[in-house]
Amino acid sequence: MISRRTLLVSASAAAIVPALLKMAFPASVAAVEAVKPTTTIWVAGHAGDFDWHPFHAESRIDALRQALYHHNFGTMSEVDELLALPEAELKKKLDAAWFGIDRVPSMDGLQPEEIKPHHWIDAGMGAFCQRCDSECYGGDGGRVFGAEVVCEDCTTIPDLLGGDEDDVEMAEERLTEWFLGHDCDEQSVRKQMSKDFDPDLIPTDIWQKCLAEARAAA
């Protein structure tokens, strides 16, 4: 049997819960809205070409509309006609032009004009090395040191020493190879290194460690 007191307490609790949820829900919505990125970034361009460009759009079709106009597929009305084609036919035309479009969530929140070369590399895409101007790709030789994009050939020992444990190990291996290639002649190594970077950027303890390893291996 349920007493009158139990029934009244249960009824009061049932009435309070929806009220509490109603009070909490707007705060939760506000929190979600607060962290939502201000932009949704897509990138589009021709496969194999470094003509890819970022666009802010809420939907793929809107991003594609901007991209096709930007890449000279016609006037805005001609682009709209192209987008009105059946999906399979539109895909066929884009594939024939080697044209593609991708979502890049890592760039969300940035304005298109704020997107720099290092953002492309961080997204696993391509950019020009800022030391030699050659093409490089994230995950395939292209690296970011600070905010500078550097290709594999331009990556120096000091660059690697500022990286993670694997980078430091690679830097030490390179330095040891330098010593071995110059018969452990420190002055010769310094002179050759100076053409690409300042050897004084290499900490003394690492310099001496690698020199000792080279002498032991010589």
PLY file of the C-alpha trace (Angstrom):
ply
format ascii 1.0
element vertex 218
property float x
property float y
property float z
element edge 217
property int vertex1
property int vertex2
end_header
0.00 0.00 0.00
1.22 3.54 -0.83
0.69 6.05 1.91
-0.70 9.51 1.21
2.63 11.03 2.29
4.62 8.85 -0.16
2.21 9.70 -2.97
2.53 13.45 -2.35
6.36 13.31 -2.18
6.52 11.33 -5.42
4.18 13.74 -7.17
6.25 16.73 -6.02
9.46 15.13 -7.28
7.88 14.34 -10.64
6.84 17.98 -10.99
10.29 19.30 -10.05
12.32 17.17 -12.54
10.84 18.69 -15.75
11.32 22.15 -14.28
14.96 21.42 -13.53
15.51 20.03 -17.01
13.91 23.10 -18.52
16.25 25.32 -16.53
19.36 23.31 -17.45
18.65 22.72 -21.13
19.03 26.32 -22.36
22.42 26.50 -20.62
23.50 23.29 -22.37
22.38 24.65 -25.73
24.25 27.88 -25.07
27.40 25.90 -24.21
27.18 23.93 -27.46
26.63 27.10 -29.47
29.60 28.72 -27.74
32.02 26.00 -28.88
30.63 25.62 -32.40
33.23 26.81 -34.96
32.35 30.08 -36.66
33.29 28.69 -40.07
32.96 25.34 -41.86
35.84 24.93 -44.26
35.96 23.07 -47.56
38.86 23.04 -50.02
38.62 22.52 -53.76
40.89 22.42 -56.76
42.39 20.29 -59.50
44.08 16.99 -58.64
47.85 17.28 -58.93
47.78 21.08 -59.08
48.57 23.51 -56.30
45.50 25.61 -57.06
43.39 24.39 -54.14
41.52 27.12 -52.31
39.54 27.18 -49.03
35.86 28.09 -48.83
33.47 28.61 -45.92
30.09 26.97 -46.53
27.49 25.16 -44.45
26.85 22.57 -47.17
28.82 20.79 -49.88
26.64 22.20 -52.65
27.22 25.77 -51.49
30.96 25.14 -51.21
30.99 23.59 -54.66
29.10 26.58 -56.08
31.75 28.95 -54.70
34.58 26.69 -55.84
33.35 26.26 -59.41
32.89 30.00 -59.81
36.32 30.69 -58.28
37.97 28.17 -60.61
36.34 29.68 -63.72
33.78 27.04 -64.59
31.58 29.83 -65.89
29.37 32.66 -64.72
27.30 32.19 -61.59
24.25 31.26 -63.67
26.33 28.77 -65.67
27.62 27.26 -62.44
24.04 26.94 -61.17
23.09 25.13 -64.38
26.01 22.77 -63.86
24.94 22.07 -60.29
21.40 21.36 -61.45
22.64 18.31 -63.38
21.95 14.82 -61.98
24.61 13.84 -59.44
26.14 11.14 -61.66
26.45 13.51 -64.62
27.92 16.28 -62.47
30.47 13.85 -61.02
31.43 12.73 -64.50
32.09 16.32 -65.58
34.11 17.13 -62.45
36.15 13.94 -62.77
36.88 14.75 -66.40
38.28 18.10 -65.25
40.22 16.41 -62.40
38.35 18.68 -60.03
37.61 17.72 -56.44
36.28 19.11 -53.18
36.94 17.98 -49.60
35.85 18.91 -46.08
38.74 19.94 -43.82
37.49 20.02 -40.19
40.97 20.96 -38.90
40.55 24.35 -40.60
37.10 25.03 -39.12
36.91 28.27 -37.19
39.38 30.04 -39.49
38.35 32.55 -42.12
39.51 31.43 -45.60
41.93 34.36 -45.79
43.46 33.32 -42.45
44.48 29.88 -43.70
48.25 29.69 -44.05
50.61 27.09 -45.59
51.10 25.33 -42.25
47.35 24.71 -41.96
47.46 22.78 -45.26
50.36 20.61 -44.05
48.67 20.01 -40.68
45.62 18.82 -42.63
47.79 16.29 -44.52
47.62 18.29 -47.73
50.19 20.21 -49.77
51.96 23.55 -49.58
55.13 25.18 -50.84
58.27 24.88 -48.73
58.97 28.33 -47.33
62.72 27.86 -47.71
63.10 26.54 -51.26
59.56 27.02 -52.70
59.25 23.35 -53.73
56.05 21.37 -53.30
55.69 19.27 -50.15
52.93 17.33 -48.46
51.84 16.67 -44.90
52.74 13.11 -43.92
55.12 12.78 -46.89
58.17 14.90 -46.14
56.42 18.19 -45.47
56.87 19.41 -41.90
55.85 22.40 -39.82
58.34 23.96 -37.43
56.69 26.74 -35.48
54.48 28.07 -38.27
57.02 27.50 -41.05
56.47 24.85 -43.73
59.68 23.00 -44.51
60.25 20.21 -47.05
62.33 17.12 -46.25
65.42 18.41 -48.07
65.36 21.72 -46.18
64.80 20.16 -42.74
67.90 20.79 -40.63
69.36 19.19 -37.52
68.26 22.16 -35.32
64.72 21.77 -36.73
64.64 18.12 -35.67
66.14 18.82 -32.25
63.07 20.92 -31.49
60.74 18.02 -32.31
59.66 14.85 -30.55
61.81 11.92 -29.39
61.95 10.35 -32.86
63.01 13.68 -34.38
65.79 14.09 -31.83
67.02 10.57 -32.55
67.03 11.34 -36.27
68.94 14.58 -35.64
71.61 12.74 -33.67
71.94 10.14 -36.43
72.40 12.90 -39.01
75.00 14.66 -36.90
76.95 11.42 -36.40
76.87 10.88 -40.17
78.23 14.40 -40.67
81.21 13.60 -38.46
81.82 10.25 -40.16
81.65 11.92 -43.57
84.30 14.46 -42.52
86.62 12.04 -40.66
85.49 13.57 -37.34
87.02 16.93 -38.30
84.88 19.38 -36.33
86.05 22.46 -38.23
85.26 20.84 -41.56
81.80 19.89 -40.32
81.10 23.40 -39.04
82.25 24.99 -42.30
80.00 22.75 -44.40
77.01 23.09 -42.06
77.25 26.89 -42.07
76.07 26.89 -45.69
72.63 25.70 -44.54
72.29 26.64 -40.86
74.18 27.89 -37.82
75.97 24.90 -36.21
75.98 26.79 -32.89
72.25 26.00 -32.71
73.22 22.42 -31.88
73.61 22.04 -28.08
77.15 21.26 -26.95
76.17 18.05 -25.16
74.56 16.61 -28.29
77.50 17.74 -30.42
79.98 15.98 -28.14
77.82 12.85 -27.82
77.56 12.39 -31.60
81.25 13.20 -32.11
82.17 10.47 -29.60
79.88 7.98 -31.32
81.41 8.83 -34.70
84.95 8.41 -33.38
84.01 5.07 -31.88
82.53 3.91 -35.19
85.35 5.24 -37.38
0 1
1 2
2 3
3 4
4 5
5 6
6 7
7 8
8 9
9 10
10 11
11 12
12 13
13 14
14 15
15 16
16 17
17 18
18 19
19 20
20 21
21 22
22 23
23 24
24 25
25 26
26 27
27 28
28 29
29 30
30 31
31 32
32 33
33 34
34 35
35 36
36 37
37 38
38 39
39 40
40 41
41 42
42 43
43 44
44 45
45 46
46 47
47 48
48 49
49 50
50 51
51 52
52 53
53 54
54 55
55 56
56 57
57 58
58 59
59 60
60 61
61 62
62 63
63 64
64 65
65 66
66 67
67 68
68 69
69 70
70 71
71 72
72 73
73 74
74 75
75 76
76 77
77 78
78 79
79 80
80 81
81 82
82 83
83 84
84 85
85 86
86 87
87 88
88 89
89 90
90 91
91 92
92 93
93 94
94 95
95 96
96 97
97 98
98 99
99 100
100 101
101 102
102 103
103 104
104 105
105 106
106 107
107 108
108 109
109 110
110 111
111 112
112 113
113 114
114 115
115 116
116 117
117 118
118 119
119 120
120 121
121 122
122 123
123 124
124 125
125 126
126 127
127 128
128 129
129 130
130 131
131 132
132 133
133 134
134 135
135 136
136 137
137 138
138 139
139 140
140 141
141 142
142 143
143 144
144 145
145 146
146 147
147 148
148 149
149 150
150 151
151 152
152 153
153 154
154 155
155 156
156 157
157 158
158 159
159 160
160 161
161 162
162 163
163 164
164 165
165 166
166 167
167 168
168 169
169 170
170 171
171 172
172 173
173 174
174 175
175 176
176 177
177 178
178 179
179 180
180 181
181 182
182 183
183 184
184 185
185 186
186 187
187 188
188 189
189 190
190 191
191 192
192 193
193 194
194 195
195 196
196 197
197 198
198 199
199 200
200 201
201 202
202 203
203 204
204 205
205 206
206 207
207 208
208 209
209 210
210 211
211 212
212 213
213 214
214 215
215 216
216 217
